[in-house]
Amino acid sequence: MPFSHYGIERGTAIDRFYLDRFLEQHRHLITGRVLEIQVSGYTKRYGHDIVAAHSVDITPDSNSDLTYLCDLAKSEGVIPDASYDCFLMPNTLYALRDLEGCLRNALRIV
């Protein structure tokens, strides 16, 4: 196989190195009720004193246990206001169609 899509077979992708470093430095903020995009892997890895580890995604995935299946930009009435202490959105912002709506709801949620 001459090409790789993500480089995982050769080690950790460079963006993951910096993301892990950032989350390690800010782990004190990942606490209480935490919502994460797709799966709660970073919450479990870096969080402490976690009361709830929930996830949100726009598409269902048979390998994940989603708490909320919805479009974050239109999540009013689905995800309650001020219901989380932390919202992890790693590697997400570039993929959002309605960035302003998603960020507005992210602030509403926390």
LINFENDA-V12181 format. One record per backbone hydrogen bond with DSSP energy under -0.5 kcal/mol. NH is the residue of the N-H (numbers start at 1). CO is the residue of the C=O. E is the energy in kcal/mol with one decimal. If there is no record, write none. Layout:
nh = [NH;NH]
co = [CO;CO]
e = [E;E]
//
This chain:
nh = [10;11;16;17;18;19;20;21;22;23;24;25;26;27;29;30;31;32;32;34;34;35;36;37;38;39;44;45;46;47;48;51;52;54;54;56;57;64;66;67;68;70;70;72;74;75;78;79;80;82;83;83;84;85;86;88;89;92;93;95;96;96;99;102;103;104;105;106;107;108;109;110]
co = [7;8;13;13;14;15;16;17;18;19;20;21;22;24;26;27;29;48;49;32;52;86;54;88;56;37;40;41;42;43;30;32;32;34;52;36;68;61;64;55;55;57;68;70;71;72;75;75;78;108;80;109;109;33;33;35;87;89;89;92;92;93;97;98;99;100;101;102;103;104;105;106]
e = [-1.6;-1.6;-0.8;-1.4;-1.6;-2.4;-3.0;-2.0;-2.4;-2.8;-2.4;-2.1;-1.3;-1.0;-2.2;-1.3;-1.3;-0.6;-1.5;-0.7;-3.1;-2.4;-1.8;-1.8;-2.8;-1.8;-2.1;-1.9;-3.0;-2.2;-2.1;-2.4;-1.4;-2.9;-0.5;-1.9;-1.8;-1.8;-0.8;-1.5;-2.2;-1.6;-0.7;-0.6;-1.9;-1.3;-2.3;-2.4;-0.6;-3.0;-0.9;-1.1;-1.9;-2.7;-1.5;-2.8;-0.5;-0.9;-0.5;-2.2;-0.5;-1.1;-0.6;-2.4;-2.7;-2.3;-2.1;-2.4;-2.2;-1.8;-2.5;-1.7]
//
